[in-house]
Amino acid sequence: MSISSIKKLTNQIAHSSLGKFLTLYSSKVVSLFIGLATLSIWTRFFPIETYGTYQLFLSFLELLAVANLSGLDAVATQAGALKQDGNFIAATGIRIGVSALIGILWVGIVLYKNMWEGTLFMAVPIVIVIILNQTYSLSENYLVGKGKIFTISMRDVFSKSVGFIVILFCGILAINKPVQLFFIALLSALAFKGAIMYNAYSGLQRKPVQWNRLKFGLNLSFSEFLAIAVTALQKPLVNEFGTLKDVALFSVALTFYNQIKMAILSVIPVLYPQMTKLDSISEVWKKTKRKILLFSGSFFTLCVILFFILPFLIPLLVSRKYYAAIPYAQWLILFTGINAVPALLRSMLSSQRRMKSIYMYDIGFPLLLIGLIALLLPQFGVWGMVAARGASVFISTCFIIMLVYREIKNEIIKQN
């Protein structure tokens, strides 16, 4: 094989779905190790109560982010894929306004909870940093729609690296105030996010806004409202029925869960632009079912392996006071493996704007989880939260399979 043939083959692989996935997945693996190293710094350099309070701060921000109209991220992806810059600009304006309100409310909650340490002078820069971080996801999704996977992947690795270095220095310098750590962590995350935002906005063209696309994004946001709220409430609820130590232990267990979940979600940016360009959900399933089944099976196998490895891995990463998080992490990881199926199937529904089924899933899943948490958390503490997540994932997976099957069946009936 000639050198030109090898270059051509390499280029084809790099621009294929497999090549894009491997690029994203490789960056996620590197980010995983950096994230685990950062976790090790948190658990070894800071008091367990400080880590628990910091995680509560993040949960407050996540809870307020339910108002951030998350469905606009899908609008940004479609705008990148379909060259609809007007939609992207309009979505950005909406997101900035909402993010400013979120930042102000976050400061208010921390003050109300008597968790603020230090001068109120920090309130303004914290609000600005929150606005930039909340707006960033639009830029990322816009570039994903354009297929700039490598740019996004490198940003993720560099941003996590900066975060690790910053937290390490905070530990060495004994900076232990949660508000200061929260601000420093968000600010360090902007080190490379700013470059991505510039990349996204620098080449925009003024084009008409397609309000039906924005309306779809707003509808999608309302459907995701409950799911985001329930996810954000988990740590505050653990704190309500337990202690800051329980929050810290649950957060350590969630770190491994979230890292695998991010790896699962990394598949969606590869498949979603392709799904968006197809004209029917049956066509989407026909074109992507092999990839969905392959990715789902691979992630579940990985999670089963990690279930047995974590009891040996976690003690290498965290201090002894966090060893109680090991069984929580094991079961959360196992449930994450199942979660690949609903995540990918929901992206199918979103790509074809099947709002009825999306509403049924996005409302049904969190309502089920709320019911299970209310039943199990007061009785069993952190174990109740873990069991509630596991049962809800299994039931919701069966439910979304039924929804996708029904959409495909109804579409075929209409066509005939």
VEXROLUM-298501 format. One line per field, with one value per residue: residue number from 1; chain; x, y, z of N, C-alpha, C in turn. Coordinates in steps of 0.1 Angstrom, whole numbers, plus 5000, padded with zeros to 4 digits. Layout:
N
nr	NUM|...
kette	A|...
nu	X|...
nv	Y|...
nw	Z|...
cau	X|...
cav	Y|...
caw	Z|...
cu	X|...
cv	Y|...
cw	Z|...
REM end
This chain:
416
nr	1|2|3|4|5|6|7|8|9|10|11|12|13|14|15|16|17|18|19|20|21|22|23|24|25|26|27|28|29|30|31|32|33|34|35|36|37|38|39|40|41|42|43|44|45|46|47|48|49|50|51|52|53|54|55|56|57|58|59|60|61|62|63|64|65|66|67|68|69|70|71|72|73|74|75|76|77|78|79|80|81|82|83|84|85|86|87|88|89|90|91|92|93|94|95|96|97|98|99|100|101|102|103|104|105|106|107|108|109|110|111|112|113|114|115|116|117|118|119|120|121|122|123|124|125|126|127|128|129|130|131|132|133|134|135|136|137|138|139|140|141|142|143|144|145|146|147|148|149|150|151|152|153|154|155|156|157|158|159|160|161|162|163|164|165|166|167|168|169|170|171|172|173|174|175|176|177|178|179|180|181|182|183|184|185|186|187|188|189|190|191|192|193|194|195|196|197|198|199|200|201|202|203|204|205|206|207|208|209|210|211|212|213|214|215|216|217|218|219|220|221|222|223|224|225|226|227|228|229|230|231|232|233|234|235|236|237|238|239|240|241|242|243|244|245|246|247|248|249|250|251|252|253|254|255|256|257|258|259|260|261|262|263|264|265|266|267|268|269|270|271|272|273|274|275|276|277|278|279|280|281|282|283|284|285|286|287|288|289|290|291|292|293|294|295|296|297|298|299|300|301|302|303|304|305|306|307|308|309|310|311|312|313|314|315|316|317|318|319|320|321|322|323|324|325|326|327|328|329|330|331|332|333|334|335|336|337|338|339|340|341|342|343|344|345|346|347|348|349|350|351|352|353|354|355|356|357|358|359|360|361|362|363|364|365|366|367|368|369|370|371|372|373|374|375|376|377|378|379|380|381|382|383|384|385|386|387|388|389|390|391|392|393|394|395|396|397|398|399|400|401|402|403|404|405|406|407|408|409|410|411|412|413|414|415|416
kette	A|A|A|A|A|A|A|A|A|A|A|A|A|A|A|A|A|A|A|A|A|A|A|A|A|A|A|A|A|A|A|A|A|A|A|A|A|A|A|A|A|A|A|A|A|A|A|A|A|A|A|A|A|A|A|A|A|A|A|A|A|A|A|A|A|A|A|A|A|A|A|A|A|A|A|A|A|A|A|A|A|A|A|A|A|A|A|A|A|A|A|A|A|A|A|A|A|A|A|A|A|A|A|A|A|A|A|A|A|A|A|A|A|A|A|A|A|A|A|A|A|A|A|A|A|A|A|A|A|A|A|A|A|A|A|A|A|A|A|A|A|A|A|A|A|A|A|A|A|A|A|A|A|A|A|A|A|A|A|A|A|A|A|A|A|A|A|A|A|A|A|A|A|A|A|A|A|A|A|A|A|A|A|A|A|A|A|A|A|A|A|A|A|A|A|A|A|A|A|A|A|A|A|A|A|A|A|A|A|A|A|A|A|A|A|A|A|A|A|A|A|A|A|A|A|A|A|A|A|A|A|A|A|A|A|A|A|A|A|A|A|A|A|A|A|A|A|A|A|A|A|A|A|A|A|A|A|A|A|A|A|A|A|A|A|A|A|A|A|A|A|A|A|A|A|A|A|A|A|A|A|A|A|A|A|A|A|A|A|A|A|A|A|A|A|A|A|A|A|A|A|A|A|A|A|A|A|A|A|A|A|A|A|A|A|A|A|A|A|A|A|A|A|A|A|A|A|A|A|A|A|A|A|A|A|A|A|A|A|A|A|A|A|A|A|A|A|A|A|A|A|A|A|A|A|A|A|A|A|A|A|A|A|A|A|A|A|A|A|A|A|A|A|A|A|A|A|A|A|A|A|A|A|A|A|A|A|A|A|A|A|A|A|A|A|A|A|A|A|A|A|A|A|A|A|A|A|A|A|A|A|A|A|A|A|A
nu	5008|5006|5020|5003|4978|4976|4975|4950|4933|4936|4926|4899|4891|4894|4874|4851|4823|4833|4859|4856|4843|4863|4882|4869|4864|4889|4899|4881|4889|4915|4907|4893|4912|4926|4905|4901|4926|4923|4902|4915|4933|4914|4903|4925|4938|4919|4895|4869|4844|4846|4848|4823|4807|4815|4805|4778|4775|4779|4757|4736|4740|4736|4709|4696|4702|4681|4665|4679|4672|4679|4673|4681|4707|4704|4693|4715|4733|4719|4719|4747|4750|4733|4738|4726|4731|4717|4699|4716|4728|4705|4697|4719|4717|4693|4702|4723|4709|4693|4712|4725|4705|4705|4731|4728|4708|4721|4741|4724|4711|4733|4740|4717|4717|4737|4763|4783|4815|4838|4843|4816|4824|4832|4810|4801|4822|4818|4792|4796|4814|4798|4779|4794|4803|4778|4769|4787|4782|4766|4783|4800|4782|4774|4798|4801|4780|4790|4810|4835|4851|4876|4886|4869|4875|4902|4899|4885|4904|4926|4913|4905|4930|4941|4923|4930|4956|4952|4935|4953|4973|4957|4953|4979|4985|4967|4941|4910|4884|4851|4836|4856|4870|4851|4847|4873|4876|4856|4866|4890|4881|4874|4897|4903|4878|4871|4886|4873|4847|4853|4862|4838|4821|4834|4833|4807|4777|4752|4721|4686|4664|4650|4622|4606|4625|4637|4615|4611|4635|4629|4606|4618|4634|4616|4606|4629|4631|4623|4640|4666|4663|4657|4681|4699|4690|4697|4721|4717|4694|4705|4721|4701|4689|4710|4745|4771|4793|4781|4773|4798|4808|4789|4793|4818|4814|4796|4814|4828|4806|4797|4819|4819|4793|4797|4814|4796|4778|4794|4792|4769|4773|4786|4768|4745|4744|4742|4718|4700|4700|4685|4653|4632|4622|4623|4641|4664|4667|4673|4697|4714|4712|4730|4753|4743|4736|4761|4777|4762|4764|4792|4797|4782|4796|4821|4813|4806|4831|4844|4829|4840|4866|4868|4868|4895|4907|4897|4908|4934|4932|4918|4917|4917|4893|4873|4867|4843|4827|4830|4812|4789|4798|4804|4778|4765|4780|4775|4747|4750|4760|4737|4724|4732|4716|4689|4699|4710|4687|4670|4682|4677|4649|4649|4663|4645|4625|4604|4582|4561|4567|4592|4584|4569|4588|4608|4594|4582|4604|4619|4597|4592|4617|4617|4596|4607|4629|4617|4605|4627|4650|4647|4645|4668|4690|4720|4722|4696|4692|4710|4698|4673|4681|4691|4668|4651|4665|4665|4637|4630|4645|4633|4609|4615|4624|4600|4586|4602|4598|4571|4569|4583|4567|4542|4549|4556|4531|4516|4530|4523
nv	4988|5022|5053|5075|5062|5052|5076|5085|5065|5068|5094|5090|5073|5090|5109|5094|5080|5061|5070|5096|5089|5074|5094|5112|5094|5086|5110|5112|5091|5099|5122|5110|5098|5121|5133|5115|5117|5143|5140|5125|5144|5161|5144|5139|5163|5181|5188|5165|5176|5200|5192|5181|5203|5219|5202|5205|5232|5229|5214|5232|5250|5233|5227|5252|5254|5242|5261|5269|5264|5239|5226|5243|5236|5214|5228|5244|5224|5214|5238|5241|5218|5222|5246|5270|5297|5319|5309|5299|5323|5336|5317|5319|5346|5343|5324|5338|5358|5342|5328|5349|5355|5330|5330|5351|5342|5319|5330|5342|5319|5307|5326|5327|5302|5305|5298|5313|5325|5350|5381|5399|5410|5392|5383|5394|5388|5360|5356|5365|5345|5322|5329|5327|5300|5287|5295|5284|5257|5259|5268|5246|5226|5236|5235|5208|5200|5210|5191|5194|5176|5170|5195|5199|5177|5181|5204|5195|5178|5196|5215|5199|5193|5217|5223|5202|5210|5235|5229|5213|5231|5247|5230|5226|5252|5254|5265|5266|5274|5269|5286|5301|5281|5271|5293|5295|5270|5271|5293|5283|5264|5279|5284|5271|5270|5295|5298|5280|5291|5315|5304|5293|5316|5334|5331|5335|5340|5364|5352|5345|5338|5307|5302|5280|5261|5271|5271|5244|5238|5251|5237|5212|5218|5222|5196|5184|5195|5183|5161|5172|5187|5167|5152|5172|5176|5155|5153|5175|5163|5140|5152|5164|5142|5130|5136|5160|5145|5122|5133|5138|5112|5100|5117|5110|5084|5090|5103|5084|5072|5094|5099|5076|5079|5103|5093|5076|5095|5107|5094|5103|5130|5122|5106|5122|5145|5131|5117|5139|5148|5129|5117|5104|5085|5057|5054|5065|5046|5024|5031|5035|5015|4993|5005|5017|4994|4982|5001|5002|4976|4975|4994|4984|4960|4971|4984|4963|4950|4971|4970|4949|4958|4982|4980|4976|4997|5022|5025|5032|5057|5075|5088|5069|5076|5077|5052|5039|5046|5028|5004|5018|5031|5009|4997|5019|5023|4999|5002|5024|5012|5001|5024|5034|5026|5040|5066|5068|5060|5081|5102|5096|5101|5128|5139|5136|5152|5142|5150|5142|5116|5121|5139|5121|5103|5120|5131|5110|5094|5110|5114|5088|5083|5102|5093|5068|5077|5091|5070|5053|5067|5080|5058|5041|5057|5066|5043|5039|5059|5050|5026|5035|5049|5028|5011|5029|5034|5009|5004|5027|5022|5000|5013|5034|5019|5008|5031|5040|5018|5020|5045|5040|5019|5032|5051|5035|5024|5047|5053|5032
nw	5000|4991|5003|4999|4998|5024|5038|5028|5037|5065|5068|5061|5081|5103|5099|5099|5117|5135|5138|5149|5172|5185|5189|5206|5227|5235|5245|5267|5282|5290|5304|5324|5340|5348|5362|5383|5396|5405|5422|5441|5452|5464|5484|5500|5508|5518|5544|5552|5556|5542|5516|5513|5516|5494|5474|5478|5471|5443|5437|5443|5422|5400|5405|5402|5375|5362|5352|5330|5305|5290|5267|5246|5240|5222|5201|5194|5185|5163|5148|5142|5126|5105|5095|5107|5118|5128|5146|5166|5176|5186|5206|5223|5233|5248|5267|5281|5295|5312|5326|5341|5359|5373|5385|5403|5420|5430|5447|5465|5477|5490|5508|5523|5535|5552|5545|5534|5533|5540|5522|5506|5483|5465|5452|5427|5407|5409|5399|5373|5364|5366|5346|5323|5323|5322|5298|5280|5271|5249|5229|5227|5219|5194|5179|5179|5163|5139|5135|5147|5164|5174|5184|5205|5221|5228|5243|5266|5278|5284|5300|5322|5331|5339|5360|5378|5385|5397|5419|5433|5440|5456|5477|5487|5495|5515|5512|5523|5524|5513|5495|5482|5470|5453|5435|5425|5412|5392|5378|5368|5351|5329|5315|5291|5280|5272|5248|5231|5230|5216|5192|5183|5180|5164|5136|5128|5108|5101|5101|5093|5120|5128|5142|5149|5154|5177|5194|5196|5211|5235|5243|5246|5268|5288|5291|5301|5326|5351|5353|5355|5378|5398|5398|5406|5432|5447|5464|5483|5495|5506|5524|5540|5552|5564|5570|5564|5559|5548|5524|5513|5510|5493|5471|5463|5454|5433|5416|5401|5388|5373|5356|5339|5329|5314|5295|5281|5272|5254|5230|5218|5206|5184|5169|5168|5150|5126|5129|5130|5104|5090|5078|5091|5120|5118|5098|5111|5131|5115|5104|5125|5144|5148|5157|5181|5195|5197|5211|5235|5245|5248|5268|5290|5295|5302|5326|5342|5345|5359|5382|5397|5399|5413|5442|5446|5433|5443|5470|5463|5454|5472|5506|5537|5551|5533|5524|5529|5508|5488|5482|5475|5451|5435|5429|5417|5394|5381|5375|5358|5334|5323|5317|5293|5272|5274|5271|5245|5230|5236|5224|5198|5196|5202|5180|5160|5168|5184|5204|5221|5230|5242|5262|5278|5286|5298|5319|5332|5341|5361|5379|5388|5400|5421|5436|5445|5459|5479|5493|5500|5508|5534|5551|5546|5542|5525|5511|5504|5485|5465|5458|5449|5425|5410|5406|5392|5369|5356|5352|5337|5314|5302|5296|5278|5256|5248|5241|5218|5201|5197|5184|5160|5149|5146|5127|5105|5100|5092|5068|5052
cau	5000|5014|5019|4991|4967|4976|4970|4936|4925|4936|4917|4886|4888|4893|4862|4840|4817|4842|4871|4851|4841|4876|4888|4862|4865|4903|4900|4874|4897|4925|4900|4889|4924|4928|4894|4904|4937|4918|4895|4925|4937|4903|4901|4937|4943|4909|4886|4857|4832|4849|4845|4809|4801|4818|4796|4765|4775|4777|4743|4728|4741|4729|4695|4692|4703|4669|4659|4688|4667|4689|4670|4688|4719|4701|4692|4729|4739|4713|4724|4760|4749|4724|4743|4716|4738|4708|4693|4726|4729|4693|4698|4730|4711|4684|4710|4730|4699|4689|4724|4727|4696|4710|4742|4724|4701|4731|4747|4713|4710|4745|4739|4705|4721|4748|4775|4792|4827|4846|4837|4806|4830|4834|4797|4801|4830|4812|4781|4802|4820|4787|4773|4803|4802|4765|4767|4797|4777|4760|4794|4805|4773|4775|4810|4799|4772|4799|4819|4848|4852|4890|4887|4862|4882|4914|4895|4882|4916|4933|4905|4906|4944|4942|4916|4938|4968|4947|4931|4965|4979|4948|4955|4992|4984|4957|4929|4899|4870|4843|4832|4868|4873|4841|4850|4886|4873|4849|4874|4900|4875|4873|4910|4902|4864|4871|4891|4862|4837|4858|4862|4824|4814|4842|4830|4792|4770|4739|4711|4673|4661|4639|4615|4601|4636|4638|4603|4615|4644|4622|4598|4627|4639|4605|4606|4641|4631|4622|4651|4677|4660|4659|4695|4706|4685|4701|4731|4710|4685|4713|4725|4689|4686|4723|4754|4781|4802|4774|4773|4811|4809|4780|4799|4830|4808|4791|4825|4830|4794|4796|4829|4814|4782|4802|4819|4785|4772|4803|4788|4758|4777|4791|4757|4733|4743|4738|4704|4693|4699|4676|4639|4622|4628|4626|4654|4674|4670|4679|4711|4723|4709|4742|4762|4737|4738|4776|4781|4755|4770|4805|4797|4778|4807|4831|4808|4807|4845|4847|4823|4849|4879|4867|4873|4910|4911|4894|4918|4946|4929|4913|4922|4909|4880|4864|4865|4829|4820|4833|4800|4780|4804|4802|4764|4761|4787|4767|4735|4754|4761|4723|4719|4736|4705|4680|4706|4711|4674|4664|4688|4669|4636|4652|4668|4633|4616|4592|4581|4552|4574|4602|4577|4565|4600|4615|4585|4580|4616|4621|4586|4595|4629|4612|4588|4616|4638|4609|4603|4638|4661|4645|4647|4680|4701|4727|4719|4683|4694|4716|4687|4663|4687|4691|4654|4645|4672|4660|4623|4630|4651|4622|4599|4619|4624|4586|4583|4608|4591|4558|4571|4586|4555|4532|4554|4554|4516|4512|4536|4516
cav	5000|5034|5063|5083|5053|5051|5089|5086|5057|5075|5106|5085|5068|5102|5116|5085|5079|5054|5078|5106|5083|5071|5107|5116|5084|5087|5122|5109|5082|5108|5131|5102|5097|5134|5135|5106|5124|5155|5134|5121|5157|5166|5136|5139|5176|5189|5181|5158|5185|5210|5186|5179|5217|5222|5194|5211|5244|5225|5209|5244|5255|5223|5228|5264|5253|5237|5272|5274|5260|5230|5222|5251|5229|5207|5238|5247|5213|5215|5250|5238|5208|5226|5260|5279|5306|5328|5302|5298|5336|5338|5308|5325|5357|5338|5317|5348|5364|5333|5325|5360|5353|5318|5334|5360|5333|5311|5338|5344|5307|5304|5336|5323|5290|5309|5291|5323|5328|5360|5393|5399|5415|5381|5379|5399|5378|5346|5357|5365|5332|5313|5332|5322|5286|5282|5298|5277|5245|5262|5268|5233|5218|5242|5230|5194|5200|5212|5180|5197|5167|5171|5207|5197|5167|5187|5214|5187|5173|5207|5221|5191|5194|5230|5221|5194|5218|5245|5223|5208|5243|5251|5220|5229|5265|5253|5273|5256|5280|5263|5296|5304|5269|5270|5303|5291|5258|5276|5302|5275|5257|5288|5286|5267|5272|5308|5296|5273|5301|5324|5296|5292|5329|5343|5330|5334|5348|5368|5346|5345|5329|5298|5302|5267|5253|5276|5266|5230|5238|5255|5225|5202|5223|5220|5182|5180|5202|5175|5152|5180|5191|5156|5149|5182|5176|5142|5156|5182|5154|5132|5161|5166|5130|5125|5146|5165|5133|5113|5140|5136|5098|5099|5124|5102|5073|5096|5107|5072|5071|5105|5097|5066|5085|5112|5085|5072|5106|5111|5088|5111|5140|5116|5101|5131|5152|5122|5115|5151|5149|5119|5122|5096|5078|5044|5055|5067|5033|5015|5035|5036|5005|4985|5013|5018|4981|4980|5010|4999|4964|4977|5002|4976|4951|4979|4987|4950|4948|4981|4966|4941|4964|4994|4977|4976|5009|5033|5027|5038|5071|5083|5085|5058|5080|5076|5038|5035|5049|5017|4997|5028|5033|4997|4996|5030|5020|4988|5008|5033|5004|5000|5037|5037|5023|5051|5078|5068|5060|5094|5111|5093|5108|5143|5142|5137|5161|5134|5156|5135|5105|5128|5143|5109|5097|5129|5134|5097|5089|5117|5111|5075|5084|5110|5083|5058|5084|5094|5058|5046|5075|5082|5045|5035|5067|5067|5030|5041|5067|5041|5016|5043|5052|5015|5006|5038|5032|4996|5006|5037|5016|4993|5023|5041|5009|5007|5043|5040|5008|5026|5056|5033|5011|5042|5057|5025|5023|5059|5052|5022
caw	5000|4990|5014|4997|5001|5038|5042|5024|5046|5078|5068|5060|5095|5112|5096|5101|5130|5144|5141|5158|5186|5191|5193|5218|5238|5240|5254|5279|5291|5296|5313|5335|5349|5354|5372|5395|5403|5411|5434|5451|5459|5473|5496|5508|5512|5524|5554|5545|5556|5532|5503|5513|5514|5480|5465|5480|5463|5430|5436|5442|5409|5391|5407|5395|5361|5356|5345|5320|5292|5285|5253|5237|5236|5210|5190|5190|5177|5150|5141|5137|5116|5094|5092|5111|5127|5134|5157|5176|5181|5194|5217|5231|5240|5258|5277|5289|5304|5322|5334|5350|5370|5380|5393|5414|5429|5437|5458|5475|5484|5499|5519|5531|5542|5561|5541|5528|5542|5534|5518|5496|5471|5455|5446|5413|5399|5409|5390|5359|5360|5364|5333|5312|5324|5318|5283|5273|5265|5236|5219|5225|5210|5181|5172|5177|5151|5128|5134|5152|5176|5179|5191|5218|5229|5234|5254|5277|5284|5289|5311|5334|5336|5346|5372|5387|5390|5405|5432|5439|5446|5467|5488|5492|5501|5526|5509|5527|5524|5502|5485|5475|5462|5442|5425|5418|5403|5380|5370|5361|5340|5318|5309|5277|5275|5265|5234|5224|5227|5206|5180|5179|5177|5155|5122|5126|5099|5105|5093|5099|5131|5126|5155|5152|5160|5191|5201|5199|5222|5247|5247|5251|5281|5298|5293|5309|5338|5363|5354|5360|5392|5407|5398|5415|5446|5454|5474|5494|5502|5514|5536|5548|5560|5569|5574|5553|5556|5539|5511|5507|5505|5481|5460|5458|5446|5421|5407|5392|5380|5364|5346|5330|5322|5304|5284|5274|5265|5243|5218|5213|5197|5171|5162|5168|5137|5115|5132|5127|5089|5085|5077|5099|5131|5114|5091|5121|5138|5106|5101|5137|5154|5150|5165|5194|5202|5200|5222|5247|5250|5253|5281|5300|5298|5309|5339|5349|5349|5369|5395|5405|5401|5422|5456|5447|5427|5452|5481|5458|5450|5482|5519|5544|5556|5522|5520|5530|5495|5478|5477|5467|5438|5427|5424|5408|5382|5374|5370|5347|5322|5318|5313|5279|5262|5273|5267|5231|5224|5238|5214|5185|5197|5201|5167|5151|5175|5189|5217|5230|5236|5250|5274|5286|5292|5307|5331|5339|5348|5374|5389|5394|5409|5432|5445|5451|5469|5491|5499|5504|5515|5549|5558|5544|5540|5512|5504|5498|5473|5455|5453|5441|5412|5403|5402|5383|5356|5350|5347|5326|5302|5295|5292|5265|5245|5244|5234|5205|5193|5193|5174|5147|5145|5141|5114|5094|5097|5084|5055|5044
cu	5009|5011|5006|4978|4965|4970|4955|4928|4925|4927|4902|4882|4886|4880|4850|4835|4826|4854|4867|4849|4854|4883|4882|4864|4879|4905|4892|4882|4908|4919|4896|4900|4927|4918|4896|4916|4932|4910|4904|4931|4926|4902|4913|4941|4932|4901|4874|4845|4834|4845|4830|4802|4803|4808|4782|4764|4773|4763|4734|4728|4734|4713|4689|4693|4691|4662|4668|4684|4677|4686|4676|4701|4716|4699|4705|4735|4733|4717|4738|4759|4742|4727|4732|4721|4728|4702|4703|4728|4717|4693|4708|4724|4702|4692|4717|4721|4695|4700|4727|4718|4700|4721|4738|4716|4710|4737|4736|4711|4721|4744|4728|4709|4733|4761|4786|4803|4835|4837|4827|4812|4831|4821|4797|4809|4824|4800|4786|4807|4809|4780|4781|4803|4789|4763|4776|4791|4771|4771|4799|4795|4772|4786|4808|4790|4780|4809|4833|4851|4866|4892|4881|4869|4894|4910|4892|4894|4924|4926|4906|4920|4946|4935|4923|4949|4963|4942|4943|4972|4970|4951|4969|4992|4974|4945|4916|4885|4863|4840|4844|4871|4863|4844|4863|4884|4866|4857|4885|4894|4874|4886|4909|4888|4863|4876|4880|4851|4841|4858|4848|4818|4821|4838|4815|4787|4756|4728|4697|4671|4649|4632|4610|4612|4638|4627|4606|4624|4638|4613|4606|4632|4628|4604|4617|4641|4632|4634|4663|4675|4662|4674|4703|4702|4691|4711|4725|4701|4693|4718|4713|4686|4699|4732|4763|4790|4795|4774|4787|4813|4801|4786|4811|4824|4802|4802|4827|4818|4793|4807|4825|4802|4786|4808|4807|4779|4781|4800|4777|4762|4782|4779|4746|4733|4738|4723|4696|4690|4690|4662|4629|4629|4631|4639|4666|4678|4677|4694|4720|4721|4722|4751|4756|4739|4752|4780|4775|4761|4784|4806|4792|4789|4818|4826|4808|4821|4849|4841|4832|4863|4879|4871|4888|4915|4909|4904|4931|4945|4925|4919|4912|4895|4869|4861|4851|4821|4822|4820|4790|4785|4802|4788|4760|4768|4779|4754|4738|4755|4748|4719|4723|4724|4695|4686|4706|4697|4667|4669|4681|4656|4639|4656|4656|4622|4602|4588|4571|4559|4585|4596|4574|4577|4606|4607|4584|4592|4618|4610|4588|4606|4625|4605|4597|4625|4630|4606|4615|4648|4659|4648|4661|4692|4707|4723|4705|4684|4700|4706|4677|4668|4687|4678|4649|4652|4667|4646|4622|4636|4640|4611|4603|4621|4610|4582|4589|4601|4578|4559|4574|4574|4545|4536|4553|4540|4511|4518|4529|4501
cv	5012|5044|5071|5075|5053|5064|5090|5078|5063|5086|5101|5080|5080|5109|5107|5086|5072|5063|5090|5101|5080|5083|5111|5107|5084|5099|5120|5100|5090|5117|5123|5101|5110|5137|5127|5112|5136|5151|5131|5133|5161|5157|5135|5152|5185|5181|5176|5167|5196|5205|5184|5192|5221|5215|5200|5224|5240|5221|5221|5249|5246|5225|5241|5263|5246|5248|5277|5269|5251|5225|5231|5245|5221|5216|5242|5236|5213|5227|5248|5228|5213|5241|5270|5288|5315|5322|5301|5312|5339|5330|5314|5337|5353|5332|5327|5354|5355|5330|5336|5358|5341|5322|5342|5351|5324|5318|5340|5331|5304|5314|5331|5311|5292|5301|5300|5326|5339|5372|5391|5404|5404|5377|5382|5390|5364|5346|5357|5352|5322|5316|5326|5307|5280|5284|5289|5265|5247|5262|5254|5225|5223|5236|5215|5192|5202|5201|5183|5189|5169|5183|5205|5188|5173|5197|5206|5183|5185|5213|5212|5191|5206|5229|5213|5202|5229|5240|5218|5220|5248|5243|5223|5242|5266|5263|5264|5262|5276|5274|5300|5293|5268|5280|5300|5280|5263|5284|5294|5268|5266|5290|5282|5268|5285|5306|5289|5283|5311|5316|5295|5305|5337|5342|5330|5344|5351|5362|5346|5335|5321|5295|5289|5258|5258|5271|5251|5229|5241|5243|5214|5205|5220|5204|5177|5186|5193|5166|5159|5183|5179|5152|5159|5181|5164|5145|5164|5173|5144|5139|5163|5154|5124|5137|5150|5153|5124|5119|5137|5122|5095|5106|5117|5091|5078|5100|5096|5071|5082|5104|5087|5072|5095|5104|5080|5083|5111|5105|5097|5122|5135|5112|5112|5139|5144|5119|5126|5152|5139|5123|5115|5088|5063|5044|5057|5054|5023|5018|5034|5024|4996|4992|5015|5005|4978|4988|5006|4986|4966|4984|4993|4966|4958|4981|4974|4947|4958|4977|4958|4947|4975|4991|4978|4990|5021|5035|5033|5052|5080|5079|5075|5063|5080|5061|5033|5038|5038|5010|5006|5029|5021|4996|5007|5028|5009|4994|5018|5025|5002|5013|5041|5036|5035|5064|5079|5068|5074|5104|5109|5101|5123|5147|5144|5145|5154|5138|5148|5124|5110|5132|5132|5103|5107|5133|5121|5092|5097|5115|5098|5076|5092|5101|5073|5064|5086|5082|5052|5054|5077|5070|5040|5044|5066|5054|5031|5049|5058|5032|5023|5045|5039|5011|5016|5036|5019|4998|5016|5031|5008|5002|5030|5032|5008|5019|5044|5030|5013|5036|5049|5026|5021|5048|5047|5023|5034|5058|5042|5026
cw	5000|5002|5012|5000|5016|5044|5040|5034|5060|5079|5068|5074|5104|5111|5097|5115|5140|5148|5151|5172|5193|5196|5206|5230|5244|5249|5267|5288|5298|5307|5326|5345|5356|5365|5385|5403|5411|5424|5445|5459|5468|5485|5505|5514|5519|5534|5547|5545|5545|5518|5502|5510|5500|5471|5466|5471|5448|5427|5435|5428|5399|5393|5401|5380|5354|5348|5333|5306|5284|5271|5243|5232|5223|5199|5185|5182|5163|5142|5135|5125|5103|5090|5094|5121|5135|5147|5169|5183|5191|5207|5228|5239|5251|5270|5286|5299|5315|5332|5344|5362|5379|5390|5405|5424|5437|5449|5469|5483|5494|5511|5529|5540|5552|5558|5535|5538|5534|5530|5506|5483|5460|5448|5431|5404|5398|5399|5376|5355|5358|5350|5322|5312|5319|5303|5275|5265|5252|5225|5217|5216|5196|5173|5170|5165|5138|5126|5139|5165|5182|5188|5205|5227|5236|5245|5267|5285|5291|5301|5323|5340|5344|5360|5382|5393|5400|5419|5440|5447|5458|5480|5495|5500|5513|5524|5512|5527|5511|5491|5476|5465|5450|5431|5418|5408|5391|5371|5362|5350|5327|5310|5294|5271|5267|5250|5226|5220|5216|5192|5174|5173|5166|5141|5119|5115|5103|5096|5100|5110|5127|5139|5159|5158|5175|5199|5205|5211|5235|5252|5253|5265|5292|5301|5302|5323|5350|5365|5360|5375|5402|5409|5408|5429|5454|5466|5486|5501|5511|5526|5545|5557|5566|5573|5562|5550|5547|5525|5505|5502|5493|5469|5454|5449|5433|5411|5397|5382|5369|5353|5335|5322|5311|5292|5275|5265|5253|5230|5211|5203|5184|5163|5159|5155|5126|5117|5127|5112|5083|5086|5085|5110|5128|5106|5101|5128|5128|5104|5113|5147|5158|5159|5179|5202|5206|5211|5235|5253|5255|5266|5292|5304|5306|5324|5348|5354|5360|5383|5404|5407|5411|5436|5457|5442|5437|5463|5476|5455|5462|5496|5526|5548|5545|5517|5520|5517|5485|5473|5470|5453|5429|5421|5414|5395|5374|5368|5358|5334|5315|5311|5299|5269|5262|5268|5252|5224|5225|5227|5200|5185|5196|5187|5157|5157|5179|5203|5226|5237|5246|5263|5284|5293|5302|5319|5339|5347|5361|5384|5396|5404|5422|5442|5452|5461|5481|5499|5506|5512|5530|5557|5558|5542|5526|5504|5497|5485|5462|5449|5445|5427|5404|5397|5391|5369|5349|5344|5336|5313|5294|5289|5279|5254|5239|5236|5220|5196|5188|5182|5160|5141|5139|5128|5103|5090|5088|5070|5046|5042
REM end
